[in-house]
């Protein structure tokens, strides 16, 4: 706990220093390298822990999550550059703001995008909390009693405090936080150093060097790790991973905020197009060696998600174990900070403010908008903690993450269609978002509730019945936005 608090104090000091520089020099205080590294918030605990867990069971299948991201980055001169240009023209502060602005600033569209982001991203935040609590329990108590309990609650409270300190200490109409962006870049470097360190340790100490590693992976008893597919359904899973990551690396609320809202200069995109892919390749370079080392050790396969942490701990390497824990902690907290801050901003702007304007006795809350946002941050993180307590034991890390990726995929038709299709209109966007969210909820959220015993299985086996909907007449789109 002391190491964690000292580490977060250092990060807060960095954020304070950068914020003060930004007050003197303007919002363009960070350059292309800081901007590019901050995009690596895409690599969460899912990457740090979950990739090894998935690789140990399914070989190279884990790389599908990054293949789609790499493919999307190749188009950023067309897609991301256009989104940043629209942000600068229309003073956009979130993905809900972006999509609604394209469709005549439609408040219903902004509200449903916010609702999808809140409900869909909650499992992903829960995943990060689970990773922090589980890794903490493993290196302190030697076991993983679960997310619940005093440890999980204290860590959740700590995340609430850190999120407020790093991203919600004051109101900013531009919603730009150069200090937080710099902290994200630092945390991304820390997790990369930690992962590469454990990878080098495994390669040299467990396999005796690169030659021994190559022999075991391609010719020995671990060659199944290098297979592209092991089952007939893997080809479809590859396609699913590629499509979801293609969308997610651009439209996850945290990715949109860092890539679009926090972009100080469109020229930085050129640097990001080679530095960010390089980062993704480096942080995945040692996934297979670590998975192989875990499989040939005495660590149960059920703990594969935490091979990264347990291998150095089993070897008695305390310093390396601590570095690995801090790397995983950085991967999780970076995502929690920026995602929770972004969701609280969206909820206050597109759900609470319209309600305050319509309800007279809520008008006085306008003067306490900052405190309202703090309350939303606490509500989001406590809800994520309760989700983790209830559902974390039922799924591996990768499965929980895919729930959120699939939810965010509903934004793609409305956003990309609005960018490149002149006939896109608010009626179609609203209908598509609503239908997509209902389909996601029925096919992915409801089975989760059924599995937990919350809902009777007959809802899935017998069906919800036939639903009919009416589509309103289309309205004109904004030509200036597409330009």
C-alpha positions in Angstrom: 0.0 0.0 0.0 2.9 2.4 0.8 4.4 1.7 -2.7 1.1 2.3 -4.4 0.5 5.6 -2.5 4.0 6.9 -3.2 3.6 5.9 -6.9 0.3 7.8 -7.2 1.8 10.8 -5.3 4.6 11.0 -7.9 2.0 10.8 -10.7 -0.1 13.5 -9.1 3.0 15.7 -8.8 3.7 15.2 -12.5 0.1 16.1 -13.3 0.3 19.3 -11.2 3.5 20.4 -12.8 2.1 19.9 -16.3 -1.2 21.7 -15.5 0.7 24.7 -14.2 2.8 24.8 -17.4 -0.4 24.5 -19.4 -1.7 27.6 -17.7 1.3 29.5 -18.9 1.9 28.0 -22.3 -1.6 27.0 -23.4 -3.2 23.6 -24.0 -0.5 22.5 -26.5 1.9 21.8 -23.6 2.5 18.1 -24.6 4.0 17.0 -27.8 3.4 14.1 -30.2 5.2 11.5 -28.1 3.1 12.2 -25.0 0.0 12.2 -27.1 1.0 8.9 -28.9 1.9 7.1 -25.6 -1.3 8.2 -23.9 -3.2 6.3 -26.7 -1.7 3.2 -25.2 -4.4 3.4 -22.5 -6.0 0.9 -24.9 -3.7 -1.7 -23.3 -5.5 -2.2 -20.0 -5.2 -5.1 -17.5 -6.9 -7.1 -20.2 -3.6 -6.7 -22.1 -1.3 -7.0 -19.1 -3.0 -10.1 -17.6 -5.7 -11.3 -19.9 -3.7 -11.8 -23.1 -1.4 -14.3 -21.4 -4.5 -16.1 -20.0 -6.1 -16.3 -23.4 -2.9 -17.3 -25.1 -2.3 -20.2 -22.7 -5.6 -21.7 -23.9 -6.1 -20.5 -27.5 -2.6 -19.8 -28.8 -2.3 -16.8 -31.1 -6.0 -16.0 -30.9 -5.3 -13.2 -28.4 -3.6 -11.1 -31.2 -6.9 -10.6 -32.9 -7.7 -7.9 -30.4 -4.6 -6.0 -31.6 -4.8 -6.9 -35.3 -8.0 -5.0 -35.7 -6.5 -2.0 -33.8 -3.5 -2.0 -36.1 -5.8 -2.1 -39.1 -7.8 0.9 -37.8 -4.7 2.9 -37.1 -3.7 2.6 -40.8 -6.8 4.6 -41.7 -6.3 7.4 -39.1 -5.2 10.0 -41.7 -8.8 9.7 -43.0 -10.9 8.8 -40.0 -9.1 10.3 -36.9 -8.0 13.4 -38.7 -11.5 14.2 -39.8 -12.8 13.6 -36.2 -10.2 15.9 -34.7 -11.1 18.6 -37.3 -14.8 18.3 -36.4 -13.9 18.5 -32.7 -12.1 21.8 -33.2 -14.8 23.3 -35.3 -17.8 22.3 -33.1 -16.0 22.3 -29.7 -16.9 18.7 -29.0 -16.1 17.2 -25.6 -17.2 13.6 -25.8 -18.3 10.8 -28.2 -21.9 11.5 -27.3 -21.4 15.2 -28.1 -19.7 14.2 -31.4 -22.5 11.9 -32.6 -25.3 14.2 -31.6 -23.6 17.2 -33.2 -23.5 15.4 -36.5 -27.3 14.8 -36.3 -28.4 18.4 -35.7 -27.4 18.3 -32.0 -30.1 15.8 -31.2 -30.5 15.5 -27.5 -32.2 12.0 -27.7 -29.2 10.7 -29.6 -26.7 12.2 -27.1 -28.7 10.6 -24.3 -28.8 7.1 -25.8 -25.1 7.2 -26.7 -24.4 8.1 -23.0 -26.7 5.4 -21.8 -25.0 2.8 -24.0 -21.5 4.0 -22.9 -22.5 3.8 -19.2 -24.1 0.4 -19.3 -21.7 -1.1 -21.8 -18.5 0.2 -20.2 -19.4 -0.7 -16.6 -18.1 -4.4 -17.1 -14.8 -3.1 -18.4 -14.3 -0.8 -15.4 -15.3 -3.8 -13.2 -12.6 -5.8 -15.0 -9.9 -3.3 -14.0 -11.0 -3.3 -10.3 -11.0 -7.0 -10.3 -7.4 -7.1 -11.7 -6.2 -4.6 -9.1 -7.8 -6.3 -6.1 -6.8 -9.8 -7.3 -3.2 -8.9 -8.0 -3.0 -7.2 -4.6 -4.4 -10.2 -2.8 -2.0 -12.6 -4.7 1.2 -10.8 -3.7 0.1 -10.0 -0.2 -1.9 -13.0 1.0 -0.8 -15.6 -1.6 -4.4 -16.3 -2.7 -7.3 -14.6 -4.4 -10.3 -14.5 -2.1 -12.3 -12.4 -4.6 -13.1 -8.8 -5.3 -15.4 -8.3 -2.4 -14.4 -7.5 1.1 -12.6 -4.6 2.7 -9.7 -4.6 0.3 -11.9 -4.2 -2.7 -14.0 -1.5 -1.1 -10.8 0.5 -0.1 -9.3 0.2 -3.5 -12.6 1.4 -5.1 -12.6 4.4 -2.7 -9.0 5.1 -3.6 -9.9 5.0 -7.3 -12.8 7.5 -6.7 -10.3 9.9 -5.0 -7.7 9.5 -7.7 -10.2 10.1 -10.5 -11.4 13.3 -8.9 -7.9 14.5 -8.2 -6.6 13.8 -11.7 -9.6 14.6 -13.9 -12.4 16.4 -12.1 -10.8 19.0 -9.7 -12.3 21.8 -11.7 -14.7 22.4 -14.6 -13.2 23.1 -18.0 -15.5 23.8 -21.0 -12.9 22.2 -23.4 -12.7 19.0 -21.2 -8.9 18.9 -21.9 -6.6 17.7 -19.1 -2.9 17.9 -20.2 -1.8 16.8 -16.8 -3.8 13.6 -16.9 -2.7 12.9 -20.5 1.0 13.1 -19.3 0.2 10.8 -16.4 -1.4 8.3 -18.9 1.8 8.4 -21.0 4.0 7.8 -17.9 1.8 4.9 -16.8 1.9 3.4 -20.3 5.7 3.5 -20.2 5.7 1.8 -16.7 3.5 -1.1 -17.8 5.6 -1.6 -20.9 8.8 -1.7 -18.9 7.3 -4.1 -16.4 5.9 -6.5 -19.1 9.1 -6.5 -21.1 11.1 -7.1 -17.9 9.1 -10.2 -16.9 9.3 -11.4 -20.6 13.1 -11.1 -20.6 13.3 -12.9 -17.2 11.2 -15.7 -18.5 13.1 -16.1 -21.7 16.5 -16.2 -20.0 15.7 -18.0 -16.7 12.9 -20.4 -17.7 13.9 -21.3 -21.3 17.6 -20.6 -21.1 17.6 -18.0 -23.9 16.0 -17.4 -27.2 17.2 -20.7 -28.7 15.6 -22.7 -25.9 12.4 -20.7 -26.2 12.2 -21.1 -29.9 12.7 -24.9 -29.6 10.0 -25.3 -27.0 7.5 -23.1 -28.8 7.9 -24.4 -32.4 9.1 -27.9 -31.9 8.5 -29.0 -28.3 5.5 -29.5 -26.0 4.4 -25.8 -26.2 4.0 -25.6 -30.0 0.2 -25.4 -29.6 0.7 -21.8 -28.4 1.8 -20.8 -31.9 -1.3 -22.1 -33.6 -3.5 -19.6 -35.3 -6.6 -21.7 -34.6 -7.3 -24.8 -32.6 -11.0 -25.3 -33.2 -13.4 -24.9 -36.1 -15.0 -21.8 -34.5 -11.7 -20.0 -34.1 -11.9 -18.4 -37.6 -15.2 -16.7 -36.7 -13.7 -15.7 -33.3 -10.7 -14.1 -35.1 -13.1 -12.1 -37.3 -15.1 -11.0 -34.3 -12.0 -9.9 -32.4 -10.7 -8.0 -35.4 -14.0 -6.2 -36.1 -14.5 -5.3 -32.4 -11.0 -4.0 -31.9 -11.1 -2.1 -35.2 -14.1 -0.2 -33.7 -13.0 -0.2 -30.1 -9.6 1.5 -30.5 -11.4 4.5 -32.0 -14.8 4.6 -30.3 -14.3 3.3 -26.7 -15.1 6.4 -24.6 -11.6 6.6 -23.2 -10.0 6.1 -26.6 -12.2 8.8 -28.2 -11.4 11.2 -25.4 -7.7 10.7 -25.5 -7.4 10.5 -29.4 -9.9 13.2 -30.3 -10.8 15.5 -27.4 -7.2 15.7 -25.9 -5.6 16.1 -29.3 -3.8 19.5 -29.3 -2.5 19.3 -32.9 -3.6 17.3 -35.9 0.0 16.9 -36.9 0.5 14.6 -33.8 -1.5 11.9 -35.6 1.4 11.2 -37.9 3.6 10.3 -35.0 0.8 8.3 -33.4 0.4 6.2 -36.5 3.8 4.6 -36.1 4.5 5.0 -32.4 1.2 3.5 -31.1 1.4 0.4 -33.3 5.1 -0.1 -32.2 3.9 0.0 -28.6 1.2 -2.6 -29.2 3.7 -4.9 -30.8 6.3 -4.5 -28.0 3.8 -5.1 -25.2 2.6 -8.3 -26.9 6.1 -9.5 -27.8 6.5 -11.7 -24.7 2.9 -13.0 -24.3 3.7 -16.5 -25.7 6.9 -17.0 -23.6 5.1 -16.0 -20.4 2.1 -18.2 -21.2 4.5 -21.1 -21.9 6.4 -20.5 -18.7 3.2 -20.6 -16.8 2.1 -23.8 -18.4 5.3 -25.7 -17.6 5.3 -24.4 -14.0 3.3 -25.7 -11.0 0.8 -22.8 -11.3 -2.8 -24.1 -12.0 -4.2 -23.3 -15.5 -7.2 -21.6 -13.7 -4.7 -18.9 -12.7 -3.5 -18.3 -16.2 -4.7 -14.7 -16.2 -2.1 -14.0 -13.5 0.9 -15.9 -14.8 2.6 -12.5 -15.3 2.5 -11.9 -11.6 2.8 -15.4 -10.2 5.9 -16.6 -12.2 8.3 -14.1 -10.6 6.7 -14.5 -7.3 7.2 -18.3 -7.5 10.8 -17.7 -8.4 11.4 -15.6 -5.3 12.1 -12.4 -7.4 10.5 -9.9 -5.0 11.6 -6.8 -6.8 10.4 -8.1 -10.2 7.1 -9.1 -8.6 6.6 -5.6 -7.2 7.5 -4.1 -10.6 5.0 -6.4 -12.3 2.3 -5.5 -9.8 2.9 -1.8 -10.4 2.8 -2.4 -14.1 -0.6 -4.1 -13.8 -1.8 -1.5 -11.4 -0.8 1.2 -14.0 -2.6 -0.6 -16.8 -5.8 -0.8 -14.7 -5.8 2.6 -13.1 -5.1 4.5 -16.3 -8.2 3.0 -17.8 -10.3 3.6 -14.7 -9.2 7.3 -14.4 -9.9 8.4 -18.0 -13.0 6.2 -18.5 -14.8 7.2 -15.3 -14.0 10.9 -15.9 -15.3 10.7 -19.4 -18.5 8.8 -18.5 -19.2 11.3 -15.6 -18.8 14.2 -18.1 -21.2 12.6 -20.6 -23.8 11.7 -17.9 -23.8 15.2 -16.4 -23.9 17.0 -19.8 -26.5 14.8 -21.6 -28.6 13.2 -18.9 -28.5 15.4 -15.8 -28.4 18.9 -17.3 -31.4 18.3 -19.6 -33.3 17.0 -16.6 -32.3 20.0 -14.5 -33.6 22.3 -17.2 -36.9 20.6 -17.2 -37.5 20.3 -13.5 -37.8 23.6 -11.7 -36.8 22.5 -8.2 -33.5 21.1 -9.6 -32.4 24.4 -11.0 -30.3 25.2 -8.0 -28.1 22.1 -8.8 -26.6 24.1 -11.7 -24.4 25.9 -9.2 -23.0 22.6 -7.9 -22.2 20.9 -11.2 -18.7 20.1 -10.2 -19.9 18.3 -7.0 -22.6 16.6 -9.1 -19.8 15.2 -11.3 -17.9 14.0 -8.3 -21.1 12.2 -7.2 -21.4 10.6 -10.6 -17.8 9.4 -10.5 -18.4 7.7 -7.1 -21.7 6.2 -8.4 -20.0 4.8 -11.5 -17.1 3.2 -9.6 -19.3 1.8 -6.8 -21.6 0.3 -9.4 -18.5 -1.2 -11.2 -17.3 -2.6 -7.9 -20.7 -4.3 -7.2 -20.7 -5.7 -10.7 -17.2 -7.2 -10.2 -18.3 -8.7 -6.9 -21.3 -10.4 -8.5 -20.0 -11.4 -11.9 -16.2 -11.6 -11.8 -15.9 -15.2 -10.8 -18.1 -16.3 -13.7 -15.9 -15.1 -16.5 -12.2 -14.8 -17.5 -10.8 -11.3 -18.0 -11.1 -11.4 -21.8 -14.8 -12.4 -21.8 -15.7 -9.4 -19.6 -13.9 -7.0 -21.8 -15.7 -8.3 -24.9 -19.0 -7.3 -23.4 -17.9 -3.7 -23.5 -16.3 -3.9 -26.9 -19.6 -5.3 -28.4 -21.6 -2.5 -26.7 -19.4 0.2 -28.1 -19.7 -1.3 -31.6 -23.2 0.1 -31.7 -21.7 3.6 -32.2 -19.9 2.7 -35.4 -22.8 3.0 -38.0 -24.0 6.4 -36.6 -20.5 7.9 -36.3 -18.7 6.6 -39.4 -21.9 6.8 -41.4 -22.3 10.4 -40.3 -18.7 11.2 -41.3 -18.8 9.7 -44.8 -22.5 9.4 -45.8 -24.4 12.6 -46.7 -27.8 11.0 -46.4 -27.4 9.9 -42.8 -30.1 11.5 -40.6 -31.1 11.6 -36.9 -34.0 9.3 -37.3 -31.9 6.5 -38.8 -29.1 7.1 -36.2 -31.6 7.0 -33.3 -33.2 3.8 -34.7 -29.9 2.1 -35.3 -28.5 3.0 -31.8 -31.7 1.9 -30.1 -32.0 -1.4 -32.0 -28.3 -2.2 -31.5 -28.4 -1.5 -27.8 -31.5 -3.7 -27.4 -29.9 -6.5 -29.4 -26.7 -6.2 -27.3 -28.7 -6.3 -24.1 -30.7 -9.4 -25.1 -27.9 -11.4 -26.6 -25.0 -10.6 -24.2 -26.4 -8.9 -21.0 -29.4 -11.1 -20.5 -27.5 -14.4 -20.8 -25.1 -13.0 -18.1 -28.0 -12.4 -15.8 -29.5 -15.8 -16.6 -26.1 -17.4 -15.7 -26.1 -15.7 -12.4 -29.7 -16.8 -11.7 -31.2 -13.3 -11.8 -33.5 -14.1 -14.7 -35.4 -17.3 -15.6 -33.8 -19.2 -18.6 -37.2 -19.3 -20.4 -36.6 -15.7 -21.6 -33.8 -17.1 -23.8 -35.3 -20.5 -24.6 -38.8 -19.2 -25.5 -38.0 -15.7 -26.6 -39.3 -12.2 -25.7 -42.0 -12.2 -28.3 -42.4 -10.0 -31.4 -41.7 -6.3 -31.2 -42.8 -3.6 -33.6 -41.4 -0.2 -33.9 -42.2 3.0 -35.9 -39.4 5.0 -37.5 -40.1 8.8 -37.7 -39.6 10.8 -40.8 -35.9 11.6 -41.5 -34.5 15.1 -41.0 -31.7 16.9 -42.8 -28.0 16.3 -41.9 -25.3 18.9 -41.2 -23.2 19.3 -44.3 -20.7 21.5 -42.4 -20.0 18.7 -39.9 -19.1 16.2 -42.7 -16.7 18.7 -44.2 
